[in-house]
Each structure stands twice: as C-alpha cells, then as structure tokens.
Amino acid sequence: MSSLPSLREPSVPAVRVLRIVLVCVSALLLVLAFVSRLSLFGVRPDAMLLVTVLIALAEGSEAGTVAGYVCGLSIDLFLDTPLGLSALTYCLVGYAVGQARDRILPAFDHLPIAMVALSSAVGEALLLVFSRTLGNTSVLGPVHVAKVVAVVVLWNLLLLRPARWLVHRGLGGVRGG
Amino acid sequence: MALPSQTPRSRFVLVLLVLTSLTIIFLTARDSSLASSARGLARDALGPVRTAGAKVSSPFGDFFGGITRYRKVKRENADLRRQLAVAEGKAAQAADAVRERAELLRLSGFPNPDAIPGVDARVLGGALSNLEYTIEINRGTSDGVKVDMPVVNGAGLVGRIKAASGHRATVLLITDPGSSVGVRLSTSGDVGLAQGQGPGRALPVRGIELSTKVSKGEVLVTSGLQGSVFPSGIPVGRVRSLASPRTGEVQRRLTMEPVADLAQLTFVKVLVWSGETGGS
C-alpha cells in the first residue's frame, strides 16, 4: 500500500474476482478458527471488515464492493442477525474506500493506515446502527456503540500486518499497491 | 482531480450488490426458515474448522493467560482453597436439606434443576461479530438440543439456546442486552427481572420491592415463574451493588454479577428442559 494506486484502471477481470473470493474465504476460515477467540473488553475484531478495506485499498472500488459483499455474506451465515446485513454494510464500505483511494490517497503518503482506522470505525458504526434499526436489542445506546467502535479500530490496527500479508499473497501481487 | 474510468461500472456493481443484499434481508425476514437452513448448512459444514481452532488455541490461551494473570490466578487459588474448606463443611450440613428440598419439589410438582437431564458440550468460541454476545457449542439438534433450552456450567446459569443446527448450537449469554432472566432472591424469595448489559457489566435487577431486605453478595436464582424458559432454582448471580432509594421510588435499585465466569467458558451443559412442558 506504500506506492500510489493508478487512477485509470481496467474493470476487475474474472480471475481477479476469483482470487478476491478465495482471499475472503481464507479470511473467514481464520476468523472461525482463531480470530473469533480474541476479545478485549468483550469486543472482538472485525477481521472481515478489515480484509474488505484492504482489498478496496489495493484494488479499487469495484473489487472493494465485491470483496465487501462476499466477506459480509459469508460472515452473515454464522450470525443470528438478519442475513445480508453485513453484506450490505461491507459492500458500501468497500465501495467508499475504493473511491477514497482513487480520489484522496494519491495526495497523502501515510493515509492508508488512517484510512483503515477511519473505515473500520465507520463500517462498524454503520453495522451496529443498521442492526439496531432492524430490531437487534443487543446493541445498546451511543456509549455502547462508541466503545465497540473504538476497540474494533484498535483490534483492526493490531491485525493490519497479518491481514495485509494475507491480502497481498492471496491477490498474487496488488495492482497499484 | 481526475475521476477513475471505472466509476460508472463500479457504481453499477455497487447498486446491484446493494439490491441483492436488501432482497436477501427482506426475503429472509419474511421467511426465516430460508436463513435458518442456509446457516445450519454453513455451520455444520465449517464446524470442524471451529473445533480444530478451539483445540489448537486452547493450550496457548491457557499458557498466556497463566503468565499474564499469574498473580491473580495465585490469589484466586488461595481463595478457592479457603472457600473449598468452608464449602466441604457446609455441604455435609446441607445434604439433608437438599434431600428435603428434592422431596418437596417432587410433591409440589416443581422441577428440580439438579435432576434435569443434560447434554454436555464443548465451547467452540464466541460470536463472530459485536452484534450479539453468544458462544457456539459442539452439540445440536441431533443431540437433542432445542431452541430456548437453558445452558449452565458448574457455577450456575450461562444462557439459553438461541439457534441450533444439526451438530452446532448458539447460546445467548445472560449478559447479552437482549437477554432477560426472571430471578428470585435466595433469602426473601422476592422476584425480579435481570437484564443483560453486555460483557463485563453488572446486570440491573428490576421489580424488587423497596421493603425487601437485600444484602451484598446474596445469591439470586432463577425464579421459574410460569412462562419462564428456565427452571426454578438455578444460581444466576450475586448482588453486587445496592443503591440508596430515592424519594418516590417503590423498587430497590440493585445490580448482580453472574456466578458463572462467562469469559472463561470451556464446557457447559444444556438442560433438556422446555419451559412449556417442564420436561424434554
């Protein structure tokens, strides 16, 4: 992510989409086996959101949208919240991060880490608010949301290096990244 | 500032996937069996991954937990030895009372929680998100586990079954804000309702009359009132704080902390008990 992304890119080819899906599935397996056992103040990392953000930063908004949808839908299968809720949230985040990458990041060298923190915060907050709107009583008021968001940002920054390794290895060389 | 050439296409993909997500949300909201079937298949198919992860990471968790919490563990060990000595003495005295209680429960037709059959289960891990406070266990409908069955460990109540597939089940912890448990004070017998507030936070208990005598550390057990999904008499928590009553208040403000250590669950027991029928 240290080099700057290209502003003019071709659309994502099918092989690339397949690689993105494989990265998302690998991330899901790691979450199921290990990441779900991590907890700080009762809050868990949102590794699937992190992978979505990293793919969007590496590949752009279209790939970010697809990655968000695949990551979200796959994690939705293991939750008891409305099916499709995480898919909806993550694909919005993937699109927004991809757009931000193309429009804002070229001007700043150190923004990707800030972008990971910001998009993790916005993505987690959106997920909690959407879930609450759809009747999830497990999500309490603004203080609870703020606490969860803050800890998720911390977790995702701690997991940034291994997640970035997974994304870069999985995508087999990142376009513009 | 130049715009990327793929903007219209990526926007089209976004709209398509947002519409697909919304369609799934609305379809599964109308017919939840669709979502349950898909989730059951996914959980059973990838269940071994969670089981393997739990087995691999458990020794590391215990090892690092032991190092980082060495002083606390040592102090707890000394406390537990003292408590064990006291408990052994009390257990001998209580044996007769337990027998009498079991006899009274049998005569009055109430369930005896100690006699309810159970299914032992291993905890595979916590929730995969921060949208709910649950744990997953390695027992499902094929083992007789059904939705709403109570889940306990050696200390007391852990939660209730929220969802079950063939070989896996999700347990909603009593600390989940969406969980409420009917409780009874062990001394006065006054009943109230304990509401979850998230992990690590005490549960406020509502409905206890102002005139009721309550002391810190007093044990609360499940009330088992009609319609409750929990049988009567399972230890739930201990009174943690008591607030001074304000003018005009008619109920006591108190909180309790769970007797079961919900952050360190390894094995639990699903009670084969249904609130409607009182049995399996």
Contacts between the chains, C-beta under 8 A, distances in Angstrom:
chain1	res1	chain2	res2	distance
A	7	B	2	5.3
A	7	B	4	5.7
A	8	B	2	7.8
A	8	B	4	6.5
A	8	B	5	5.0
A	9	B	4	6.5
A	9	B	5	7.1
A	9	B	6	5.9
A	10	B	6	7.5
A	11	B	6	5.5
A	11	B	9	5.2
A	28	B	46	7.9
A	29	B	46	7.4
A	29	B	49	5.6
A	31	B	128	6.1
A	32	B	46	5.8
A	32	B	49	4.7
A	32	B	50	5.1
A	32	B	53	6.5
A	32	B	125	7.8
A	32	B	128	7.3
A	33	B	49	5.2
A	33	B	50	6.6
A	33	B	52	6.3
A	33	B	53	2.9
A	33	B	56	7.4
A	33	B	57	7.7
A	34	B	53	5.3
A	34	B	56	7.9
A	34	B	57	5.8
A	36	B	50	7.6
A	36	B	53	7.8
A	36	B	125	4.5
A	36	B	126	5.7
A	36	B	127	7.3
A	36	B	128	5.1
A	37	B	53	7.0
A	37	B	54	7.5
A	37	B	57	5.4
A	37	B	61	6.9
A	37	B	125	5.3
A	37	B	126	7.0
A	39	B	126	6.3
A	39	B	199	7.8
A	39	B	263	7.4
A	41	B	199	7.7
A	41	B	200	6.6
A	42	B	133	7.2
A	42	B	198	6.2
A	42	B	199	2.9
A	42	B	200	5.2
A	42	B	263	7.7
A	43	B	130	5.7
A	44	B	126	6.5
A	44	B	127	6.9
A	44	B	128	7.5
A	44	B	129	7.0
A	44	B	130	5.9
A	46	B	129	7.0
A	46	B	130	7.2
A	60	B	4	7.0
A	60	B	6	6.7
A	60	B	10	7.1
A	61	B	4	7.5
A	61	B	6	7.2
A	61	B	7	7.5
A	61	B	10	4.2
A	61	B	14	7.6
A	62	B	6	5.7
A	62	B	9	6.2
A	62	B	10	3.8
A	62	B	13	5.3
A	65	B	10	6.3
A	65	B	13	5.1
A	65	B	14	4.9
A	65	B	17	5.9
A	66	B	13	6.7
A	66	B	17	7.3
A	68	B	17	7.9
A	69	B	17	4.5
A	69	B	20	7.5
A	69	B	21	7.0
A	72	B	21	7.5
A	73	B	21	7.7
A	73	B	24	7.8
A	75	B	128	5.7
A	75	B	129	6.7
A	77	B	38	6.2
A	77	B	39	5.4
A	77	B	42	3.9
A	77	B	43	7.5
A	78	B	39	7.2
A	78	B	42	6.6
A	78	B	43	6.5
A	78	B	46	7.9
A	78	B	128	4.9
A	79	B	127	7.2
A	79	B	128	6.2
A	79	B	129	5.5
A	79	B	131	6.3
A	79	B	132	6.9
A	80	B	39	7.8
A	80	B	132	6.2
A	80	B	134	7.3
A	80	B	162	5.9
A	80	B	163	5.4
A	80	B	170	6.1
A	81	B	129	7.4
A	81	B	131	4.9
A	81	B	132	6.8
A	82	B	25	5.0
A	82	B	28	6.6
A	82	B	29	6.2
A	82	B	35	7.9
A	83	B	24	5.6
A	83	B	25	6.8
A	83	B	28	4.4
A	83	B	34	7.9
A	83	B	35	4.3
A	83	B	38	6.9
A	83	B	39	7.5
A	84	B	20	7.9
A	84	B	21	4.4
A	84	B	22	7.1
A	84	B	23	7.7
A	84	B	24	3.4
A	84	B	25	4.1
A	84	B	28	6.9
A	85	B	21	7.8
A	85	B	25	6.3
A	86	B	129	7.2
A	87	B	17	7.4
A	87	B	20	7.8
A	87	B	21	4.5
A	87	B	24	7.2
A	88	B	18	6.2
A	88	B	21	3.7
A	88	B	22	6.6
A	88	B	25	7.0
A	91	B	14	6.6
A	91	B	17	4.7
A	91	B	18	6.5
A	91	B	21	6.8
A	92	B	14	7.6
A	92	B	18	7.0
A	95	B	10	6.6
A	95	B	14	4.6
A	98	B	10	6.7
A	99	B	7	7.8
A	99	B	10	7.8
A	102	B	3	7.6
A	102	B	4	4.4
A	103	B	1	6.3
A	103	B	3	7.6
A	124	B	130	7.1
A	127	B	129	7.6
A	127	B	131	6.9
A	128	B	130	7.2
A	128	B	131	7.0
A	131	B	131	5.0
A	134	B	25	7.6
A	136	B	131	6.0
A	136	B	132	7.3
A	136	B	178	7.3
A	137	B	177	5.9
A	137	B	178	4.0
A	138	B	131	6.3
A	138	B	132	4.7
A	138	B	133	6.4
A	138	B	176	5.3
A	138	B	177	5.0
A	138	B	178	4.5
A	139	B	131	6.7
A	139	B	177	7.3
A	140	B	177	5.3
A	140	B	197	7.2
A	140	B	198	6.6
A	144	B	177	7.8
A	144	B	198	6.4
A	148	B	130	4.8
A	152	B	130	6.8
